[in-house]
Amino acid sequence: MRLLLAACLIAPLAAQQPGPVLPGRDVIALVTKMLQLIDAASIVQPEITRASAPLLENLKQARANLEMSSGQQHALYTNQILVNVRAYLAVAEALPRPHPFPDSARQQMIDLRESLARFETHFNALLELREAMIRPADRDNVRRFRDENAKLAPPAAGKPRMVFLGDSITAGWRLKEYFPDRDVLNRGIGGQVTGEMLGRFKTDVIDLKPAAVLILAGTNDLARGTPIEIIENNLAMMADLAGHHKIKVAIASVLPVSDYHKQKNPAFEMTRRRPPQLINALNAWIRNLCQARGYVYIDYAAQLTDGSGFLREDTADDGLHPNALGYRLMAPVAQETMARLAK
């Protein structure tokens, strides 16, 4: 009778064909179905109840937590249910089965595995949904300069346009003040990595029809642990795109960093996340690329590195971003670079 009752309770769900992410009420219904199937199994294998008692308690608590959570789509509780149902099935497989084993009980175990598979599909889709919610639609910040770009007049004859592409080091440089007689555009965005700059290269460089692009990038990639090969690929692809559109290319050395200011703030310990040896290795590759392809190598690092190989203490207040003195030392190098590019 109990087997028949359990079958009646769970049959309505078996005919459903839900989508990847279940609505909240269906999540609870599916968990309830699995608990009913587990309860029915104890009739045929009483010993499984003793062996799996902690798992059942975990399942019931996770279901109660889901019922109280918003929308019944809480990833942590959903994962707890997955883990415990999987563990229950492993216990059931390990225990000896009575002989003969009823066909109804065998079918219920099949139903439990199918329900678990559907629940796992829901969980994976839920993770994808959560990831999509935290991933910005405009990942590369392509729209950051959209309005400003739209208002730009075409480059004036005899005054070649130069686009400075980069991260916060470029974004913080007041280019118009340092180079008032040149057509310079600052397209730096704080925190960006080379992959994001590659993603907006068309809108923030190519479409602006500059004579040249000056790229300063890579330090944030290193801080995120991005392999140097990926950074190199992104820089090379940006250079390839520029060359295809007859835009001259200049690539800057990644600036050195230092820990001189970490006593003021522990966050100013920069060498741990941006090891100087990796900066040097990347700069060597950039220099070789520029020599091999005829690009201009902008050696800012030579102006800002002290005798110990770190960013000069007086040129930055945090060990990473140039201060006014740092930019003043970089300016003549950029000016010389633009003069070469304008020829």
Contacts in CASP RR format, 6 or more apart in sequence:
PFRMAT RR
TARGET T0000
AUTHOR 0000-0000-0000
METHOD contacts of the structure
MODEL  1
MRLLLAACLIAPLAAQQPGPVLPGRDVIALVTKMLQLIDAASIVQPEITR
ASAPLLENLKQARANLEMSSGQQHALYTNQILVNVRAYLAVAEALPRPHP
FPDSARQQMIDLRESLARFETHFNALLELREAMIRPADRDNVRRFRDENA
KLAPPAAGKPRMVFLGDSITAGWRLKEYFPDRDVLNRGIGGQVTGEMLGR
FKTDVIDLKPAAVLILAGTNDLARGTPIEIIENNLAMMADLAGHHKIKVA
IASVLPVSDYHKQKNPAFEMTRRRPPQLINALNAWIRNLCQARGYVYIDY
AAQLTDGSGFLREDTADDGLHPNALGYRLMAPVAQETMARLAK
2 40 0 8 1.000
2 43 0 8 1.000
3 40 0 8 1.000
3 43 0 8 1.000
3 102 0 8 1.000
3 104 0 8 1.000
3 105 0 8 1.000
3 108 0 8 1.000
6 36 0 8 1.000
6 37 0 8 1.000
6 39 0 8 1.000
6 40 0 8 1.000
6 108 0 8 1.000
7 40 0 8 1.000
7 104 0 8 1.000
7 108 0 8 1.000
9 33 0 8 1.000
9 36 0 8 1.000
10 33 0 8 1.000
10 36 0 8 1.000
10 37 0 8 1.000
10 111 0 8 1.000
13 29 0 8 1.000
13 30 0 8 1.000
13 33 0 8 1.000
13 115 0 8 1.000
14 111 0 8 1.000
16 26 0 8 1.000
18 26 0 8 1.000
18 118 0 8 1.000
20 121 0 8 1.000
20 122 0 8 1.000
20 124 0 8 1.000
20 125 0 8 1.000
21 73 0 8 1.000
21 122 0 8 1.000
21 125 0 8 1.000
21 126 0 8 1.000
21 129 0 8 1.000
22 30 0 8 1.000
22 122 0 8 1.000
24 71 0 8 1.000
24 72 0 8 1.000
24 73 0 8 1.000
25 72 0 8 1.000
27 66 0 8 1.000
27 72 0 8 1.000
27 73 0 8 1.000
27 78 0 8 1.000
27 122 0 8 1.000
28 63 0 8 1.000
28 66 0 8 1.000
28 67 0 8 1.000
28 72 0 8 1.000
30 115 0 8 1.000
30 118 0 8 1.000
30 119 0 8 1.000
30 122 0 8 1.000
31 59 0 8 1.000
31 62 0 8 1.000
31 63 0 8 1.000
31 66 0 8 1.000
31 81 0 8 1.000
31 119 0 8 1.000
32 63 0 8 1.000
33 115 0 8 1.000
34 59 0 8 1.000
34 81 0 8 1.000
34 85 0 8 1.000
34 112 0 8 1.000
34 115 0 8 1.000
34 116 0 8 1.000
34 119 0 8 1.000
35 56 0 8 1.000
35 59 0 8 1.000
35 60 0 8 1.000
35 63 0 8 1.000
37 108 0 8 1.000
37 109 0 8 1.000
37 111 0 8 1.000
37 112 0 8 1.000
37 115 0 8 1.000
38 52 0 8 1.000
38 56 0 8 1.000
38 59 0 8 1.000
38 85 0 8 1.000
38 88 0 8 1.000
38 112 0 8 1.000
40 105 0 8 1.000
40 108 0 8 1.000
41 48 0 8 1.000
41 92 0 8 1.000
41 105 0 8 1.000
41 108 0 8 1.000
41 109 0 8 1.000
41 112 0 8 1.000
42 48 0 8 1.000
42 49 0 8 1.000
43 105 0 8 1.000
44 97 0 8 1.000
44 98 0 8 1.000
44 101 0 8 1.000
44 102 0 8 1.000
44 105 0 8 1.000
45 92 0 8 1.000
45 95 0 8 1.000
45 97 0 8 1.000
45 98 0 8 1.000
45 105 0 8 1.000
47 95 0 8 1.000
48 91 0 8 1.000
48 92 0 8 1.000
48 95 0 8 1.000
49 56 0 8 1.000
51 91 0 8 1.000
51 95 0 8 1.000
52 87 0 8 1.000
52 88 0 8 1.000
52 91 0 8 1.000
52 92 0 8 1.000
55 84 0 8 1.000
55 87 0 8 1.000
55 88 0 8 1.000
55 91 0 8 1.000
56 88 0 8 1.000
58 80 0 8 1.000
58 84 0 8 1.000
59 81 0 8 1.000
59 84 0 8 1.000
59 85 0 8 1.000
59 88 0 8 1.000
62 77 0 8 1.000
62 80 0 8 1.000
62 81 0 8 1.000
62 84 0 8 1.000
63 81 0 8 1.000
65 74 0 8 1.000
65 77 0 8 1.000
65 80 0 8 1.000
66 72 0 8 1.000
66 74 0 8 1.000
66 77 0 8 1.000
66 78 0 8 1.000
66 81 0 8 1.000
69 77 0 8 1.000
73 126 0 8 1.000
75 123 0 8 1.000
75 126 0 8 1.000
75 127 0 8 1.000
75 130 0 8 1.000
78 119 0 8 1.000
78 122 0 8 1.000
78 123 0 8 1.000
78 126 0 8 1.000
79 123 0 8 1.000
81 119 0 8 1.000
82 116 0 8 1.000
82 119 0 8 1.000
82 120 0 8 1.000
82 123 0 8 1.000
85 112 0 8 1.000
85 116 0 8 1.000
85 119 0 8 1.000
86 116 0 8 1.000
89 109 0 8 1.000
89 112 0 8 1.000
89 113 0 8 1.000
89 116 0 8 1.000
92 109 0 8 1.000
139 196 0 8 1.000
140 192 0 8 1.000
140 195 0 8 1.000
140 196 0 8 1.000
140 197 0 8 1.000
140 198 0 8 1.000
140 199 0 8 1.000
140 200 0 8 1.000
141 189 0 8 1.000
141 192 0 8 1.000
141 196 0 8 1.000
141 200 0 8 1.000
142 199 0 8 1.000
142 200 0 8 1.000
142 203 0 8 1.000
142 204 0 8 1.000
144 189 0 8 1.000
144 200 0 8 1.000
145 187 0 8 1.000
145 203 0 8 1.000
145 204 0 8 1.000
146 203 0 8 1.000
149 203 0 8 1.000
149 204 0 8 1.000
149 207 0 8 1.000
149 208 0 8 1.000
152 185 0 8 1.000
152 208 0 8 1.000
154 209 0 8 1.000
155 161 0 8 1.000
155 183 0 8 1.000
155 209 0 8 1.000
155 210 0 8 1.000
155 211 0 8 1.000
156 183 0 8 1.000
159 182 0 8 1.000
159 183 0 8 1.000
160 183 0 8 1.000
160 210 0 8 1.000
160 211 0 8 1.000
160 212 0 8 1.000
160 341 0 8 1.000
160 342 0 8 1.000
161 183 0 8 1.000
161 184 0 8 1.000
161 185 0 8 1.000
161 208 0 8 1.000
161 209 0 8 1.000
161 210 0 8 1.000
161 211 0 8 1.000
161 212 0 8 1.000
162 182 0 8 1.000
162 183 0 8 1.000
162 184 0 8 1.000
162 185 0 8 1.000
162 210 0 8 1.000
162 211 0 8 1.000
162 212 0 8 1.000
162 213 0 8 1.000
162 214 0 8 1.000
162 338 0 8 1.000
162 341 0 8 1.000
163 184 0 8 1.000
163 185 0 8 1.000
163 187 0 8 1.000
163 204 0 8 1.000
163 205 0 8 1.000
163 208 0 8 1.000
163 210 0 8 1.000
163 212 0 8 1.000
163 213 0 8 1.000
163 214 0 8 1.000
164 170 0 8 1.000
164 173 0 8 1.000
164 175 0 8 1.000
164 184 0 8 1.000
164 185 0 8 1.000
164 186 0 8 1.000
164 187 0 8 1.000
164 188 0 8 1.000
164 213 0 8 1.000
164 214 0 8 1.000
164 216 0 8 1.000
164 334 0 8 1.000
165 187 0 8 1.000
165 188 0 8 1.000
165 197 0 8 1.000
165 201 0 8 1.000
165 204 0 8 1.000
165 205 0 8 1.000
165 213 0 8 1.000
165 214 0 8 1.000
165 215 0 8 1.000
165 216 0 8 1.000
165 217 0 8 1.000
165 238 0 8 1.000
166 187 0 8 1.000
166 188 0 8 1.000
166 189 0 8 1.000
166 192 0 8 1.000
166 197 0 8 1.000
166 215 0 8 1.000
166 216 0 8 1.000
166 217 0 8 1.000
167 188 0 8 1.000
167 189 0 8 1.000
167 190 0 8 1.000
167 191 0 8 1.000
167 192 0 8 1.000
167 193 0 8 1.000
167 197 0 8 1.000
167 216 0 8 1.000
167 217 0 8 1.000
167 218 0 8 1.000
167 219 0 8 1.000
167 220 0 8 1.000
168 188 0 8 1.000
168 189 0 8 1.000
168 190 0 8 1.000
168 191 0 8 1.000
168 321 0 8 1.000
169 216 0 8 1.000
169 219 0 8 1.000
169 255 0 8 1.000
169 320 0 8 1.000
169 321 0 8 1.000
169 322 0 8 1.000
170 186 0 8 1.000
170 187 0 8 1.000
170 188 0 8 1.000
170 216 0 8 1.000
171 186 0 8 1.000
171 188 0 8 1.000
171 189 0 8 1.000
171 190 0 8 1.000
172 186 0 8 1.000
172 188 0 8 1.000
172 321 0 8 1.000
173 186 0 8 1.000
173 322 0 8 1.000
173 327 0 8 1.000
173 330 0 8 1.000
174 327 0 8 1.000
175 184 0 8 1.000
175 185 0 8 1.000
175 186 0 8 1.000
176 184 0 8 1.000
176 186 0 8 1.000
178 327 0 8 1.000
178 331 0 8 1.000
178 334 0 8 1.000
179 331 0 8 1.000
179 334 0 8 1.000
179 335 0 8 1.000
179 338 0 8 1.000
182 338 0 8 1.000
184 338 0 8 1.000
185 208 0 8 1.000
185 210 0 8 1.000
187 204 0 8 1.000
187 205 0 8 1.000
189 196 0 8 1.000
191 220 0 8 1.000
192 217 0 8 1.000
192 220 0 8 1.000
193 217 0 8 1.000
193 218 0 8 1.000
193 220 0 8 1.000
193 221 0 8 1.000
193 224 0 8 1.000
193 226 0 8 1.000
193 234 0 8 1.000
194 217 0 8 1.000
194 218 0 8 1.000
194 221 0 8 1.000
194 226 0 8 1.000
194 230 0 8 1.000
194 231 0 8 1.000
194 234 0 8 1.000
194 235 0 8 1.000
194 238 0 8 1.000
195 221 0 8 1.000
195 234 0 8 1.000
197 215 0 8 1.000
197 217 0 8 1.000
197 234 0 8 1.000
197 238 0 8 1.000
198 234 0 8 1.000
198 237 0 8 1.000
198 238 0 8 1.000
201 238 0 8 1.000
201 241 0 8 1.000
201 242 0 8 1.000
202 241 0 8 1.000
205 213 0 8 1.000
205 238 0 8 1.000
205 241 0 8 1.000
205 242 0 8 1.000
205 247 0 8 1.000
206 241 0 8 1.000
206 242 0 8 1.000
206 245 0 8 1.000
206 247 0 8 1.000
210 247 0 8 1.000
211 247 0 8 1.000
211 248 0 8 1.000
211 341 0 8 1.000
211 342 0 8 1.000
212 247 0 8 1.000
212 248 0 8 1.000
212 249 0 8 1.000
212 250 0 8 1.000
212 338 0 8 1.000
212 341 0 8 1.000
212 342 0 8 1.000
213 238 0 8 1.000
213 242 0 8 1.000
213 247 0 8 1.000
213 248 0 8 1.000
213 249 0 8 1.000
213 250 0 8 1.000
214 250 0 8 1.000
214 251 0 8 1.000
214 252 0 8 1.000
214 298 0 8 1.000
214 334 0 8 1.000
214 337 0 8 1.000
214 338 0 8 1.000
214 341 0 8 1.000
215 235 0 8 1.000
215 238 0 8 1.000
215 239 0 8 1.000
215 249 0 8 1.000
215 250 0 8 1.000
215 251 0 8 1.000
215 252 0 8 1.000
216 251 0 8 1.000
216 252 0 8 1.000
216 254 0 8 1.000
216 255 0 8 1.000
216 298 0 8 1.000
216 300 0 8 1.000
217 231 0 8 1.000
217 234 0 8 1.000
217 235 0 8 1.000
217 254 0 8 1.000
218 231 0 8 1.000
218 235 0 8 1.000
218 254 0 8 1.000
218 282 0 8 1.000
219 254 0 8 1.000
219 255 0 8 1.000
219 257 0 8 1.000
219 274 0 8 1.000
219 279 0 8 1.000
219 320 0 8 1.000
221 230 0 8 1.000
221 231 0 8 1.000
221 234 0 8 1.000
222 228 0 8 1.000
222 231 0 8 1.000
222 254 0 8 1.000
222 273 0 8 1.000
222 274 0 8 1.000
222 275 0 8 1.000
222 278 0 8 1.000
222 279 0 8 1.000
222 282 0 8 1.000
223 273 0 8 1.000
223 274 0 8 1.000
225 273 0 8 1.000
228 278 0 8 1.000
228 281 0 8 1.000
228 282 0 8 1.000
228 285 0 8 1.000
231 282 0 8 1.000
232 282 0 8 1.000
232 285 0 8 1.000
232 289 0 8 1.000
235 251 0 8 1.000
235 286 0 8 1.000
235 289 0 8 1.000
236 289 0 8 1.000
239 249 0 8 1.000
239 251 0 8 1.000
239 289 0 8 1.000
239 293 0 8 1.000
239 295 0 8 1.000
242 248 0 8 1.000
242 249 0 8 1.000
243 249 0 8 1.000
248 295 0 8 1.000
248 296 0 8 1.000
248 341 0 8 1.000
249 293 0 8 1.000
249 295 0 8 1.000
249 296 0 8 1.000
250 290 0 8 1.000
250 295 0 8 1.000
250 296 0 8 1.000
250 297 0 8 1.000
250 298 0 8 1.000
250 337 0 8 1.000
250 341 0 8 1.000
251 286 0 8 1.000
251 289 0 8 1.000
251 290 0 8 1.000
251 295 0 8 1.000
251 296 0 8 1.000
251 297 0 8 1.000
251 298 0 8 1.000
252 286 0 8 1.000
252 297 0 8 1.000
252 298 0 8 1.000
252 299 0 8 1.000
252 300 0 8 1.000
253 283 0 8 1.000
253 286 0 8 1.000
253 287 0 8 1.000
253 297 0 8 1.000
253 298 0 8 1.000
253 299 0 8 1.000
253 300 0 8 1.000
253 301 0 8 1.000
253 302 0 8 1.000
254 279 0 8 1.000
254 282 0 8 1.000
254 283 0 8 1.000
254 286 0 8 1.000
254 301 0 8 1.000
255 279 0 8 1.000
255 300 0 8 1.000
255 301 0 8 1.000
255 304 0 8 1.000
255 311 0 8 1.000
255 320 0 8 1.000
255 322 0 8 1.000
256 276 0 8 1.000
256 279 0 8 1.000
256 301 0 8 1.000
256 304 0 8 1.000
256 305 0 8 1.000
256 309 0 8 1.000
256 310 0 8 1.000
256 311 0 8 1.000
257 270 0 8 1.000
257 271 0 8 1.000
257 274 0 8 1.000
257 276 0 8 1.000
257 279 0 8 1.000
257 310 0 8 1.000
257 311 0 8 1.000
257 319 0 8 1.000
257 320 0 8 1.000
258 270 0 8 1.000
258 271 0 8 1.000
258 306 0 8 1.000
258 310 0 8 1.000
258 311 0 8 1.000
258 312 0 8 1.000
258 313 0 8 1.000
258 316 0 8 1.000
258 319 0 8 1.000
259 268 0 8 1.000
259 269 0 8 1.000
259 270 0 8 1.000
259 271 0 8 1.000
259 310 0 8 1.000
259 319 0 8 1.000
260 310 0 8 1.000
260 311 0 8 1.000
260 313 0 8 1.000
260 319 0 8 1.000
261 268 0 8 1.000
261 313 0 8 1.000
261 316 0 8 1.000
261 317 0 8 1.000
261 318 0 8 1.000
261 319 0 8 1.000
262 268 0 8 1.000
262 269 0 8 1.000
265 318 0 8 1.000
267 318 0 8 1.000
268 318 0 8 1.000
268 319 0 8 1.000
268 320 0 8 1.000
270 311 0 8 1.000
270 318 0 8 1.000
270 319 0 8 1.000
270 320 0 8 1.000
271 310 0 8 1.000
274 320 0 8 1.000
276 309 0 8 1.000
276 310 0 8 1.000
279 301 0 8 1.000
283 301 0 8 1.000
286 297 0 8 1.000
287 297 0 8 1.000
287 299 0 8 1.000
289 295 0 8 1.000
290 296 0 8 1.000
290 297 0 8 1.000
291 297 0 8 1.000
296 337 0 8 1.000
296 340 0 8 1.000
296 341 0 8 1.000
298 333 0 8 1.000
298 334 0 8 1.000
298 337 0 8 1.000
299 333 0 8 1.000
300 330 0 8 1.000
300 333 0 8 1.000
303 326 0 8 1.000
303 329 0 8 1.000
303 330 0 8 1.000
303 333 0 8 1.000
304 311 0 8 1.000
304 312 0 8 1.000
304 315 0 8 1.000
304 322 0 8 1.000
304 326 0 8 1.000
304 329 0 8 1.000
304 330 0 8 1.000
305 311 0 8 1.000
305 312 0 8 1.000
306 312 0 8 1.000
306 313 0 8 1.000
311 319 0 8 1.000
311 320 0 8 1.000
312 326 0 8 1.000
314 325 0 8 1.000
315 322 0 8 1.000
315 323 0 8 1.000
315 325 0 8 1.000
315 326 0 8 1.000
315 329 0 8 1.000
316 322 0 8 1.000
316 323 0 8 1.000
316 326 0 8 1.000
317 323 0 8 1.000
322 329 0 8 1.000
322 330 0 8 1.000
END
